[in-house]
Amino acid sequence: MDTGGAAWLITATALVLFMTPGLALFYGGLVREKGAISMMMMSFGALALVAVLWVLFGHAMISVDGSSFFQFAGNPFADFGMVAASGDNETMMGSAYSATFAIITVALISGSIADRARFGSWLLFAGIFATLVYFPVAAWVWGGGWISQLGTALGFGDLAVIDYAGGTAVHINAGAAALALALVLGRRQGFGKSLNQPHNVPLVLVGTAILWFGWFGFNVGAEGTGNLVDGIPGLITINTIVAPAAGILGWLAIDRLRGKKPTAVGAASGVIAGLVGITPACADILPGWALLLGFVCGVAAAYACDLKWAAKYDDSLDVVGIHLVAGLIGSIWPGLFGTTSGLFMGFGVQQLILQVVASVAVLIYSFVVAYVVGMVIQKTIGFRITSEEELAGVDESVHGERAYQRTGELNQVGAA
């Protein structure tokens, strides 16, 4: 690794790590005022816990030796505490970068259970989910596991599942788990569209800007530290600009068709939908197809987020509608429009088969494990706060804090 490559990898790591505080702002602005602290703390709690687990055993679990097609994950005790890895600077830097993906994946899930989850129970779930789901799935996709071997196993020659930066391992994974937890915890009291009114739209936009900024570390950083001046980093960069831009237009177009006004929250949601969609496909489609992908993800996510009202599941901040739906579209897209293997680019159906199998497998596995773990927590120590605590507000009930102090309240404190 040369000096430039090392500098870029450190920068990309910082960018992706910055995405989790950005997510905290994005989620925190979307919830009601009395749940903002709780929402943001779930992101910071995930950051703290997953980072610790990564050093202890997560880094050892995300790769397998390839001796068997069905290897679940790497041995968690192969390098407990990163003792052996600490002697290799390049390995340590790569591991730090990979850790940030694990952190943001777990943090994303929390948006589905806003306003009604116990913080300790959330941390317990986050630790178990990272161990049983994220670390193994990362090994399947990027660490030599069965998903990375699927093309060979099916006799498709050199074809392999395309997931450049986390369509399956991050977004489908988080979206499926979010659906599971929304079902486990049930609907908030007074479930309805009035609960979806954000308390701080500027905070949502600031969080969106940070996420979009950090996403360049997410996508371009996955290129690694090789030749950073060849065609791939440039393609990834432009795709990471145009897909979310088109996502804004797609979301706002649907809102217009439905007689809604062009809201800032809608634009921000379109950005995230486009970013989610381009994540797995960013290095394998031309910019024109990236534009179409972003637009389609914006449209699809706008419709999908409204399905929860008809289906009556309370995905508080639309993790399912955005990350699961756009993640599925983006993961399947290379099978249709991939430059060297897409069905509509003159190639066969094999790439599409690989993309669908990998996406569905991760969705099912993540949902089942998250549902079982969440239900066990709910039935034992309890996952959801009480009705009284929910009415009082999860911030004061769980954290003993408020996001904002009123002027009169501050004067009373000063007088006391």
Disulfide bonds with the S-S distance in Angstrom:
none
